[in-house]
Amino acid sequence: MRSIFGGWLTTDSNNRLGFTIFLFVIYYCLCNAFWLSKARSDAPLPKLRRIIGLDALEEAIGRATEMGRPVVYNVGTAGFAASSFASFATLAYTAARTARYDTRLITLMSTAAILPVVEQTVRQA
């Protein structure tokens, strides 16, 4: 018996792929239902560790504000890489804090290709 998927999901007696997929979908749905019910219950939430670097960032912005100096932020040298996208999130946090304290923010980047993303991130913050 041939299916519309070109033989990938045939369910004849020689190929049990359809039954295996069915069992996997049932298992997936049961796991989702279990974790959703656990999340909706009044069970205590696990303790999360504070990120020490973000506390130090807050302190550095406060010091720059007290001294009347700008905050210099370097996005990185990788262009559009995973490290740059993580840096954009930190840049948004830094830009929001500097805007709250009315401190000037200078952002450095190595390539001009990420300039529009950096500008938009700072504007939104």
For each residue, the residues with C-beta under 8 A, 3 or more apart:
1: 10 11 12
2: 6 7 10
3: 6 7 8 9 10 11
4:
5: 8 9
6: 2 3
7: 2 3 10
8: 3 5 17
9: 3 5 17 18 21
10: 1 2 3 7 15 17 18
11: 1 3 15 17 18 19
12: 1 15
13:
14:
15: 10 11 12 18
16: 19 20
17: 8 9 10 11 20 21
18: 9 10 11 15 21 22
19: 11 16 22 23
20: 16 17 23 24
21: 9 17 18 24 25
22: 18 19 25 26
23: 19 20 26 27
24: 20 21 27 28
25: 21 22 28 29
26: 22 23 29 30
27: 23 24 30 31
28: 24 25 31 32
29: 25 26 32 33
30: 26 27 33 34
31: 27 28 34 35
32: 28 29 35 36
33: 29 30 36 37
34: 30 31 37 38
35: 31 32 38 39
36: 32 33 39 40
37: 33 34 40 41
38: 34 35 41 43
39: 35 36
40: 36 37
41: 37 38
42:
43: 38
44:
45:
46:
47:
48:
49:
50: 54 55
51: 54 55
52: 55 56
53: 56 57
54: 50 51 57 58 93
55: 50 51 52 58 59
56: 52 53 59 60
57: 53 54 60 61 90 93 94 97
58: 54 55 61 62 97
59: 55 56 62 63
60: 56 57 63 64 71
61: 57 58 64 65 71 94 97 98 101 103
62: 58 59 65 66 101
63: 59 60 66 67
64: 60 61 67 69 70 71 103
65: 61 62 68 101 102 103
66: 62 63
67: 63 64
68: 65
69: 64
70: 64 103 104 105 106
71: 60 61 64 94 98 103 104 105 106
72: 106 107 108
73: 91 94 105 106 107 108
74: 107 108 109
75: 84 87 88 91 107 108 109 110 114 118
76: 81 83 84 87 109 110
77: 110
78: 81 83 84 110
79: 84 110 111 113 114
80: 84 85 113 114
81: 76 78 84 85
82: 85 86
83: 76 78 86 87
84: 75 76 78 79 80 81 87 88 114
85: 80 81 82 88 89
86: 82 83 89 90
87: 75 76 83 84 90 91
88: 75 84 85 91 92 117 118 121
89: 85 86 92 93
90: 57 86 87 93 94
91: 73 75 87 88 94 95 107 118 121 122 125
92: 88 89 95 96 121 122 124 125
93: 54 57 89 90 96 97 125
94: 57 61 71 73 90 91 97 98 105 125
95: 91 92 98 99 105 121 122 125
96: 92 93 99 100 125
97: 57 58 61 93 94 100 101
98: 61 71 94 95 101 102 103 104 105
99: 95 96 102 105 125
100: 96 97
101: 61 62 65 97 98
102: 65 98 99
103: 61 64 65 70 71 98
104: 70 71 98
105: 70 71 73 94 95 98 99 122
106: 70 71 72 73
107: 72 73 74 75 91 118 122
108: 72 73 74 75
109: 74 75 76 112 114 115 118
110: 75 76 77 78 79
111: 79 114
112: 109 115
113: 79 80
114: 75 79 80 84 109 111 117 118
115: 109 112 118 119
116: 119 120
117: 88 114 120 121
118: 75 88 91 107 109 114 115 121 122
119: 115 116 122 123
120: 116 117 123 124
121: 88 91 92 95 117 118 124 125
122: 91 92 95 105 107 118 119 125
123: 119 120
124: 92 120 121
125: 91 92 93 94 95 96 99 121 122
